[in-house]
């Protein structure tokens, strides 16, 4: 009787694990191309969020910027700033590490340093003035610029690229 219960328990755990693996393998994610020519050194500095998907840690923020600085240990310091609805500054600190693919970073919020999130530079202009950033899911999308606004032709190019990646661009909100 005890042997049957143990066998049933292990069978149940195995089925749950296999189901989870199957579900995760079927879930879709943006098809971001690996860019081995990407230069993190050129990417460093201040970026303005032009558009983004609304999500928890930036909810209600305007005038959002992200500043990337290379630390001596090779990690990247990330400081996101924005103004909330009460006109107060909100600051979010994180650390990023490059993965084996240069345009794929792993970001670790300083508040939760063991929990990393995928950060993919899906597209960047040749002059490193405009970028599209995604994650490993369709929940996050950012249009970034070195200036507070972008030309209409660049914006339209970014919209088309995001649609090609499978994003519903109608869900974008203003970051500035």
GIZICOR-V125935 format. One record per residue. N is the residue number from 1. PHI is phi as a letter, one per 20 degrees, with the letter a starting at -180 (999 if undefined). OMEGA is omega in whole degrees, -180 to 180 (999 if undefined). Layout:
n->{N/N}
phi->{PHI/PHI}
omega->{OMEGA/OMEGA}
//
This chain:
n->{1/2/3/4/5/6/7/8/9/10/11/12/13/14/15/16/17/18/19/20/21/22/23/24/25/26/27/28/29/30/31/32/33/34/35/36/37/38/39/40/41/42/43/44/45/46/47/48/49/50/51/52/53/54/55/56/57/58/59/60/61/62/63/64/65/66/67/68/69/70/71/72/73/74/75/76/77/78/79/80/81/82/83/84/85/86/87/88/89/90/91/92/93/94/95/96/97/98/99/100/101/102/103/104/105/106/107/108/109/110/111/112/113/114/115/116/117/118/119/120/121/122/123/124/125/126/127/128/129/130/131/132/133/134/135/136/137/138/139/140/141/142/143/144/145/146/147/148/149/150/151/152/153/154/155/156/157/158/159/160/161/162/163/164/165/166/167/168/169/170/171/172/173/174/175/176}
phi->{999/f/f/f/f/f/f/f/f/f/f/f/f/f/f/f/f/f/f/f/f/f/f/f/f/e/f/e/b/g/e/f/f/f/c/f/e/f/d/f/f/f/f/g/o/e/c/d/f/e/b/a/e/f/b/g/f/c/g/m/e/c/l/e/c/c/c/d/c/e/e/f/e/n/e/d/e/c/c/d/c/a/d/e/f/e/m/d/f/d/c/c/d/b/c/c/c/f/e/f/d/g/e/d/d/d/d/d/f/f/f/c/f/e/d/e/c/f/c/d/e/f/b/b/f/g/e/l/d/c/b/d/c/c/c/e/c/e/e/c/b/c/d/d/b/f/c/f/b/c/f/g/f/f/g/f/f/f/g/f/f/f/f/f/f/o/e/e/f/f/e/f/c/f/e/d}
omega->{179/179/178/180/179/179/179/179/-179/177/180/179/179/178/178/179/179/177/179/179/179/179/180/-179/179/-178/-176/176/-180/-179/-179/180/174/-178/-177/175/-179/179/178/179/178/-179/-178/178/-174/176/174/174/179/178/176/168/178/179/-170/-170/175/-176/177/-178/173/180/-176/175/174/180/-177/-179/178/179/-180/-178/179/177/-179/176/-179/176/176/179/176/179/-179/-176/178/179/178/179/175/-177/-180/-179/178/174/179/175/174/174/178/175/-172/-178/175/179/172/-177/-180/177/-179/179/180/-171/-180/-177/-179/178/179/179/-175/171/-173/179/175/179/-178/-179/179/177/-176/-178/170/-179/179/174/178/178/179/-179/-173/177/178/168/-177/179/175/179/-176/178/179/176/-178/-179/177/178/179/177/180/178/-179/179/179/177/178/178/177/-179/174/-171/177/-180/-180/175/-180/175/180/999}
//
